[in-house]
Amino acid sequence: MDMVMKLGTENPVVIFSKTCCGISHAISTLIRGFGANPMVHELDELPNGHEIEKALMALGCNPSVPAVFIGKEFVGGSNEVMSLNIRGKLKPLLMKGNAIWV
């Protein structure tokens, strides 16, 4: 869990993903559409990806990816990110997390 929290605070936006996950790609594209440049950790390409995946599931991510951190805070998975976007709260959160400055 400590590794996940450490990685989750390395950048204003951090996404834990898998290369074969279309939803992860869609979330990354959505966030990039606001002008943010997320750090994406592809779990299936990391030697300790399985351990990170277990830690994400312990945080409540089910499925484990995508898992999104914004402004050093764990936001959640695709449902939470899409809900924020629909309610008009994703952009302000990205601004508050210093991921975008518009």
C-alpha positions in Angstrom: 0.0 0.0 0.0 2.9 2.4 0.8 4.3 1.9 -2.7 0.9 2.8 -4.3 0.6 5.9 -2.1 4.1 7.0 -2.9 3.6 6.5 -6.7 0.2 8.2 -6.4 1.8 11.4 -5.2 4.7 11.7 -7.7 2.7 13.7 -10.2 -0.4 15.9 -10.1 -2.3 13.2 -11.9 -1.4 9.5 -11.7 -3.3 6.7 -13.4 -2.7 3.0 -12.7 -3.6 1.1 -15.8 -3.0 -2.0 -17.9 -2.1 -1.8 -21.6 -5.0 -4.0 -22.6 -7.7 -2.0 -20.6 -9.8 0.2 -22.9 -11.5 1.9 -19.9 -8.1 3.0 -18.6 -7.2 4.4 -22.0 -10.5 6.3 -22.1 -9.9 7.8 -18.6 -6.4 8.8 -19.6 -7.8 10.4 -22.8 -10.5 12.2 -20.9 -8.0 13.7 -18.4 -5.5 14.6 -21.2 -8.4 16.4 -22.9 -8.4 18.9 -20.1 -4.7 19.6 -20.8 -3.3 17.5 -18.0 -0.3 15.2 -18.5 -0.9 12.2 -16.3 1.8 9.8 -15.2 0.5 6.4 -16.3 1.8 3.3 -14.6 1.0 0.2 -16.8 0.8 -2.6 -14.2 1.3 -5.3 -16.8 4.6 -3.8 -17.7 6.0 -3.3 -14.2 8.0 -6.1 -12.4 6.0 -5.4 -9.2 2.7 -4.7 -11.0 0.9 -7.7 -9.4 1.8 -6.3 -5.9 0.6 -2.9 -6.9 -2.6 -4.4 -8.2 -3.2 -6.1 -4.9 -2.7 -2.8 -3.0 -5.1 -1.0 -5.3 -7.7 -3.7 -4.6 -7.1 -3.2 -0.9 -7.9 0.5 -1.4 -11.3 -0.5 -2.8 -10.6 -0.6 -6.6 -12.5 -3.4 -8.1 -11.6 -3.8 -10.8 -8.1 -2.7 -9.9 -7.6 -0.5 -13.0 -8.0 2.3 -13.8 -7.1 3.8 -10.4 -6.7 7.6 -10.4 -4.9 10.0 -8.1 -5.4 13.7 -8.5 -3.5 16.3 -6.4 -1.9 13.5 -4.3 -5.4 12.2 -3.3 -6.9 8.9 -4.4 -10.0 9.7 -6.5 -11.1 6.2 -7.4 -11.7 4.3 -10.6 -13.5 5.0 -13.8 -17.0 5.3 -12.2 -15.7 8.0 -9.8 -13.8 9.9 -12.5 -16.8 9.8 -15.0 -19.1 10.9 -12.2 -16.9 13.9 -11.4 -16.8 14.8 -15.1 -20.6 14.6 -15.5 -21.1 16.8 -12.5 -18.6 19.3 -13.8 -16.2 18.7 -10.9 -13.3 17.0 -12.7 -11.8 20.2 -14.2 -11.9 22.1 -10.9 -10.3 19.1 -9.2 -7.6 19.0 -11.8 -7.0 22.8 -11.3 -6.9 22.3 -7.5 -4.4 19.5 -7.9 -2.2 21.7 -10.1 -2.6 19.4 -13.1 -4.0 22.3 -15.2 -3.9 26.0 -14.9 -6.7 27.2 -17.1 
